[in-house]
Amino acid sequence: MSADATPLPDATPLPDARRGAARSARGGAVRADAGRLLRLFLPLGLYLLFTLVPFYWMLLFALRPAGSTALVPWPVTFEHFDTVWNGMGFRTYFTNSVLIAALTLVSVTFFALMGGYALARFAFRGRRAFMLALLCTQFVPGAMMLIPLFNVFQLLHLIDTRWSLVVAETVFQLPLAMILMSGFVKNVPVELEESAMVDGCGRLRAFLAVVLPLLRPGIVAVGSFAFIGSWNNFLFALMFLNDPELQTVPVGLQTTIGENTVDFGALAAGGVVAAVPVVLVFAFVQKYLVQGMSAGAVKG
């Protein structure tokens, strides 16, 4: 080889070049991750803001003094809560709502367990048509059934009694509850019941000892929907109850709206009183509610 030949460059990159390439790759990955997080959390943040602003506005009117226009509830006052709780009878409305919602929860859950178990475990003629009919009842608005229900309750002397609301709520919520419960029951292997029956249990004992404990998430899900649906119902309470001592919270909120004026502080305080039980129910049963709804969606 000639002495004046030019040497070939070294193919191995220099350490500084390698470090620069690594830093550039890391920077690109960080920018990509930041972009993905921005695309994910920006819409969620906007939705959260859109959801929470009405609640903050309600708390603002409930906690700030009457006539104040401040955007921060300071000084904090509870005069509006005292007005609705002691002056407008919300103590009675709240008690009635809790009692009616609890009775509806027990009634809907009990009958949904029986009906859902029958739909899941027994094959009988017309079962699919019956489930389709149950599903179709969800398209019937409650307002369409007001007059027939009123006539029936009048014949049974249930007008102006809490039982009219319990019966009406049970009738309207039971179809969907039975469909959901049948899905929960189908997720319990039938072999467990058969094993219990082989050991000497009857069907009822096998259901109580084996199936019922496994249905706890489903029972919580169905019971939560029944409680909240009954708690929020306004139309039935307005039509079937005339005695102020029997009215519920949704109807009581209407009393804060006068013919020419609206007591926004009292209305907001009543709204907080109405929302607290629902929030507490979801806070305590959220885990079981998610488990129940996911289990009921697997089969059915």
C-alpha positions as CSV (number, residue, x, y, z in Angstrom):
1,M,0.0,0.0,0.0
2,S,1.3,3.5,-0.9
3,A,2.7,5.6,2.0
4,D,0.6,8.6,1.1
5,A,-2.7,6.7,1.0
6,T,-5.4,8.3,3.1
7,P,-6.5,6.2,6.1
8,L,-10.1,5.0,6.3
9,P,-12.3,6.7,9.0
10,D,-13.1,4.7,12.1
11,A,-16.6,3.2,11.7
12,T,-17.1,3.1,15.5
13,P,-19.1,6.3,16.6
14,L,-17.5,8.5,19.2
15,P,-18.7,8.2,22.9
16,D,-20.0,11.8,22.7
17,A,-22.0,11.0,19.6
18,R,-23.6,8.0,21.3
19,R,-24.6,10.0,24.3
20,G,-26.1,12.7,22.1
21,A,-28.1,10.1,20.2
22,A,-29.4,8.6,23.5
23,R,-30.3,12.0,24.8
24,S,-32.2,12.7,21.6
25,A,-34.1,9.4,21.8
26,R,-35.0,10.0,25.4
27,G,-36.2,13.5,24.6
28,G,-38.3,12.2,21.8
29,A,-39.9,9.6,24.0
30,V,-40.6,12.1,26.8
31,R,-42.2,14.5,24.2
32,A,-44.3,11.6,22.9
33,D,-45.4,10.6,26.4
34,A,-46.2,14.2,27.2
35,G,-48.3,14.4,24.1
36,R,-50.2,11.3,24.9
37,L,-50.8,12.4,28.5
38,L,-52.0,15.8,27.2
39,R,-54.4,14.2,24.7
40,L,-55.7,12.0,27.5
41,F,-56.0,14.3,30.5
42,L,-57.0,17.5,28.8
43,P,-60.4,16.2,27.7
44,L,-60.8,14.5,31.1
45,G,-60.0,17.7,32.8
46,L,-62.5,19.7,30.7
47,Y,-65.2,17.1,31.4
48,L,-64.4,17.1,35.1
49,L,-64.6,20.9,35.1
50,F,-67.9,20.8,33.2
51,T,-69.2,18.3,35.8
52,L,-68.1,19.9,39.0
53,V,-68.9,23.5,38.2
54,P,-72.7,23.0,38.8
55,F,-71.9,21.3,42.2
56,Y,-69.6,24.2,43.2
57,W,-72.3,26.7,42.1
58,M,-74.9,24.9,44.3
59,L,-72.5,24.9,47.3
60,L,-71.7,28.5,46.7
61,F,-75.4,29.6,46.9
62,A,-75.9,27.3,49.9
63,L,-73.0,28.5,52.0
64,R,-72.7,32.2,51.2
65,P,-75.0,34.8,52.9
66,A,-78.2,35.9,51.2
67,G,-77.7,38.8,48.8
68,S,-73.9,38.1,48.4
69,T,-72.5,38.0,44.9
70,A,-69.0,36.7,45.9
71,L,-67.6,33.8,43.9
72,V,-66.1,32.3,47.1
73,P,-68.5,31.4,50.0
74,W,-66.9,33.6,52.6
75,P,-68.0,34.2,55.3
76,V,-69.6,30.7,55.4
77,T,-73.1,30.6,56.7
78,F,-75.5,27.7,57.4
79,E,-78.6,29.8,57.6
80,H,-80.0,28.4,54.4
81,F,-79.6,24.8,55.7
82,D,-81.4,25.8,59.0
83,T,-84.2,27.4,56.9
84,V,-84.8,24.3,54.8
85,W,-84.3,21.8,57.6
86,N,-86.3,23.4,60.3
87,G,-88.4,26.1,58.6
88,M,-89.5,24.3,55.4
89,G,-90.0,20.8,56.8
90,F,-87.0,19.1,55.1
91,R,-86.5,17.0,58.2
92,T,-89.9,15.3,57.4
93,Y,-89.2,15.1,53.7
94,F,-85.8,13.5,54.3
95,T,-87.3,10.9,56.7
96,N,-90.0,10.1,54.2
97,S,-87.6,9.7,51.3
98,V,-85.2,7.5,53.3
99,L,-88.1,5.3,54.4
100,I,-89.7,4.9,51.0
101,A,-86.3,4.4,49.3
102,A,-85.3,1.7,51.8
103,L,-88.6,-0.2,51.4
104,T,-88.3,0.0,47.6
105,L,-84.7,-1.3,47.8
106,V,-85.8,-4.3,49.9
107,S,-88.9,-5.0,47.7
108,V,-87.0,-4.7,44.4
109,T,-84.1,-6.8,45.5
110,F,-86.2,-9.5,47.0
111,F,-88.4,-10.0,43.9
112,A,-85.5,-9.5,41.5
113,L,-83.6,-12.3,43.3
114,M,-86.6,-14.7,42.8
115,G,-87.3,-13.7,39.2
116,G,-83.7,-13.5,38.1
117,Y,-83.0,-16.9,39.6
118,A,-86.0,-18.4,37.8
119,L,-85.0,-16.8,34.4
120,A,-81.4,-18.0,34.8
121,R,-81.9,-21.6,36.1
122,F,-85.2,-22.8,34.6
123,A,-85.9,-23.4,30.9
124,F,-89.6,-22.8,30.3
125,R,-91.7,-22.0,27.2
126,G,-91.7,-18.3,26.4
127,R,-88.7,-17.4,28.5
128,R,-87.1,-15.3,25.8
129,A,-90.4,-13.6,24.9
130,F,-90.9,-12.9,28.6
131,M,-87.4,-11.3,28.9
132,L,-88.1,-9.3,25.8
133,A,-91.3,-8.1,27.3
134,L,-89.5,-7.1,30.5
135,L,-87.0,-5.1,28.3
136,C,-89.8,-3.4,26.4
137,T,-91.4,-2.1,29.6
138,Q,-88.4,0.2,30.0
139,F,-89.6,2.2,27.0
140,V,-92.9,3.0,28.7
141,P,-92.7,6.5,30.4
142,G,-94.0,6.7,34.0
143,A,-96.3,9.7,33.0
144,M,-98.3,7.4,30.7
145,M,-99.2,5.1,33.7
146,L,-100.2,7.9,36.1
147,I,-103.9,7.8,35.6
148,P,-104.2,3.9,35.6
149,L,-102.1,3.7,38.7
150,F,-104.0,6.5,40.4
151,N,-107.3,4.7,39.8
152,V,-105.9,1.4,41.1
153,F,-104.4,3.0,44.2
154,Q,-107.7,4.8,44.8
155,L,-109.6,1.5,44.7
156,L,-107.0,0.0,47.1
157,H,-107.1,3.1,49.4
158,L,-103.4,3.6,48.9
159,I,-103.6,7.3,47.9
160,D,-101.9,9.5,50.4
161,T,-99.9,6.6,51.8
162,R,-96.2,5.8,51.5
163,W,-97.1,2.3,50.1
164,S,-98.4,3.9,46.9
165,L,-94.8,5.1,46.1
166,V,-93.2,1.8,47.2
167,V,-95.5,-0.2,45.0
168,A,-95.2,2.1,42.0
169,E,-91.4,2.3,42.2
170,T,-91.2,-1.5,42.6
171,V,-93.3,-2.1,39.6
172,F,-91.3,0.2,37.4
173,Q,-87.9,-0.8,38.6
174,L,-88.4,-4.6,38.8
175,P,-88.2,-5.5,35.1
176,L,-84.7,-4.1,34.7
177,A,-83.6,-5.4,38.1
178,M,-84.8,-9.0,37.1
179,I,-82.8,-8.8,33.8
180,L,-79.7,-7.7,35.6
181,M,-80.1,-10.3,38.4
182,S,-80.5,-13.1,35.9
183,G,-77.1,-12.2,34.4
184,F,-75.5,-12.2,37.8
185,V,-77.0,-15.7,38.6
186,K,-75.8,-17.1,35.3
187,N,-72.2,-16.2,36.3
188,V,-72.5,-18.6,39.3
189,P,-71.7,-22.1,38.1
190,V,-74.7,-24.4,38.3
191,E,-72.3,-27.2,39.4
192,L,-71.9,-25.6,42.8
193,E,-75.7,-25.9,43.4
194,E,-75.7,-29.5,42.1
195,S,-72.9,-30.4,44.5
196,A,-74.8,-28.9,47.4
197,M,-77.9,-30.9,46.3
198,V,-75.9,-34.1,46.2
199,D,-74.8,-33.4,49.7
200,G,-78.4,-33.3,50.8
201,C,-79.4,-29.7,50.4
202,G,-82.7,-28.8,48.8
203,R,-82.9,-26.1,46.1
204,L,-83.8,-23.4,48.6
205,R,-81.0,-24.4,51.0
206,A,-78.5,-24.6,48.1
207,F,-79.6,-21.1,46.9
208,L,-79.3,-19.6,50.4
209,A,-76.0,-21.3,51.3
210,V,-74.2,-21.3,47.9
211,V,-75.6,-18.9,45.4
212,L,-76.7,-16.0,47.6
213,P,-73.3,-15.2,49.1
214,L,-71.8,-15.1,45.6
215,L,-74.5,-12.7,44.4
216,R,-73.4,-10.0,46.8
217,P,-72.0,-7.6,44.1
218,G,-75.1,-8.1,42.0
219,I,-77.4,-7.5,45.0
220,V,-75.5,-4.3,45.8
221,A,-75.7,-3.1,42.2
222,V,-79.5,-3.8,41.9
223,G,-80.2,-2.4,45.4
224,S,-78.2,0.8,44.6
225,F,-80.1,1.5,41.4
226,A,-83.4,0.8,43.2
227,F,-82.6,3.2,46.1
228,I,-81.4,6.0,43.9
229,G,-84.3,5.7,41.5
230,S,-86.8,5.9,44.3
231,W,-84.9,8.7,46.0
232,N,-84.9,10.9,42.9
233,N,-88.5,10.2,41.8
234,F,-90.6,13.3,41.6
235,L,-93.6,12.5,39.5
236,F,-95.1,9.7,41.6
237,A,-94.7,11.6,44.9
238,L,-96.3,14.7,43.4
239,M,-99.3,12.8,42.2
240,F,-100.0,10.1,44.8
241,L,-99.2,12.1,48.0
242,N,-101.2,15.2,49.0
243,D,-100.4,15.3,52.7
244,P,-97.3,17.6,53.4
245,E,-96.3,15.2,56.2
246,L,-95.8,12.4,53.6
247,Q,-94.0,14.4,50.9
248,T,-90.4,13.5,49.8
249,V,-87.3,15.6,49.2
250,P,-87.8,16.1,45.4
251,V,-91.3,17.5,46.0
252,G,-90.0,19.5,49.0
253,L,-87.5,21.3,46.7
254,Q,-90.4,22.6,44.7
255,T,-91.6,24.5,47.7
256,T,-88.6,26.8,47.6
257,I,-89.8,28.1,44.2
258,G,-92.5,30.7,44.7
259,E,-94.9,32.2,42.2
260,N,-92.9,35.3,41.6
261,T,-89.6,34.7,43.5
262,V,-87.1,31.9,44.0
263,D,-85.1,31.5,47.2
264,F,-81.9,30.4,45.6
265,G,-80.1,29.9,48.9
266,A,-82.8,27.6,50.2
267,L,-83.0,25.8,46.9
268,A,-79.3,25.2,46.8
269,A,-79.2,24.0,50.4
270,G,-82.1,21.6,49.7
271,G,-80.2,20.4,46.6
272,V,-77.2,19.6,48.8
273,V,-79.4,17.7,51.3
274,A,-80.9,15.7,48.4
275,A,-77.5,14.9,46.8
276,V,-75.7,13.8,50.0
277,P,-77.3,10.4,50.4
278,V,-76.8,9.5,46.7
279,V,-73.1,10.5,46.9
280,L,-72.6,8.5,50.1
281,V,-74.3,5.4,48.6
282,F,-72.0,5.5,45.5
283,A,-69.0,6.2,47.7
284,F,-69.6,3.1,49.9
285,V,-70.8,0.6,47.2
286,Q,-68.6,1.7,44.3
287,K,-66.4,-1.4,44.5
288,Y,-69.3,-3.8,44.6
289,L,-71.2,-1.8,42.0
290,V,-68.4,-2.1,39.4
291,Q,-67.9,-5.8,40.2
292,G,-71.7,-6.4,39.9
293,M,-72.1,-4.5,36.6
294,S,-69.1,-6.2,35.0
295,A,-70.3,-9.6,36.2
296,G,-73.8,-9.0,34.9
297,A,-72.5,-8.0,31.5
298,V,-70.5,-11.2,30.9
299,K,-73.5,-13.5,30.4
300,G,-77.2,-13.0,29.9
